Amino acid sequence: MPNSILTLFEVAELLKVAPKTVYTMAQRGGIPAFKVRGQWRFKQGDLDNWIEEQKVAVRAQVPRPSPQKRPASG
């Protein structure tokens, strides 16, 4: 459900990282999040979009193999 609200622990489980990692990312603005009475919350749709953006960013950084040069035949 794209409009579900997730807790920090649910996001940590989803991303397979430690809750502290998610907390730090949220504090630094590295992941879309908001606070409800001092507790971090995450909108499922925002996370889905963020994950897709991360995949695109990684693809852009991966060096592509250069075409093989063929030896000149003579």
C-alpha positions in Angstrom: 0.0 0.0 0.0 1.7 3.2 -1.2 0.3 5.5 1.5 1.3 3.2 4.5 3.3 4.8 7.3 6.2 2.8 8.5 8.2 3.0 11.7 12.0 3.3 11.9 12.2 -0.4 12.8 10.0 -1.5 9.9 12.2 0.5 7.5 15.3 -1.0 9.0 13.9 -4.5 8.4 12.8 -3.6 4.9 16.2 -2.2 4.0 18.1 -5.0 5.9 20.1 -2.5 7.9 20.4 -1.6 11.5 17.8 0.8 13.0 20.7 3.2 13.9 21.6 3.4 10.2 18.0 4.4 9.3 17.9 6.9 12.2 21.2 8.5 11.1 20.0 8.7 7.5 16.7 10.3 8.5 18.5 12.9 10.7 20.9 13.8 7.9 18.1 14.0 5.3 19.4 11.0 3.4 16.1 9.2 3.4 12.6 10.7 3.1 11.2 10.9 6.6 9.1 13.0 9.0 8.6 13.1 12.8 5.4 12.5 14.7 5.9 13.6 18.4 9.6 13.1 18.2 9.5 9.7 16.5 10.6 9.1 12.9 8.0 7.9 10.4 8.3 7.0 6.7 5.7 7.0 4.0 5.9 3.8 1.9 5.4 5.6 -1.4 8.2 8.0 -0.6 10.5 5.1 0.3 9.6 3.2 -3.0 10.5 6.4 -5.0 13.7 6.9 -3.0 14.8 3.2 -3.6 14.2 3.7 -7.4 16.3 6.9 -7.3 19.1 5.1 -5.5 19.1 2.4 -8.2 19.3 5.0 -10.9 22.1 6.8 -9.1 24.1 3.6 -8.7 23.7 2.8 -12.4 25.0 6.2 -13.3 28.1 5.7 -11.2 29.0 2.2 -12.5 31.7 2.5 -15.2 30.6 1.0 -18.5 33.1 -1.2 -20.3 34.8 0.4 -23.2 34.4 -1.2 -26.6 37.2 -3.6 -27.3 39.7 -2.3 -29.9 40.4 -4.7 -32.6 44.0 -5.1 -33.8 44.7 -3.6 -37.2 45.0 -6.3 -39.7 47.8 -5.8 -42.2 
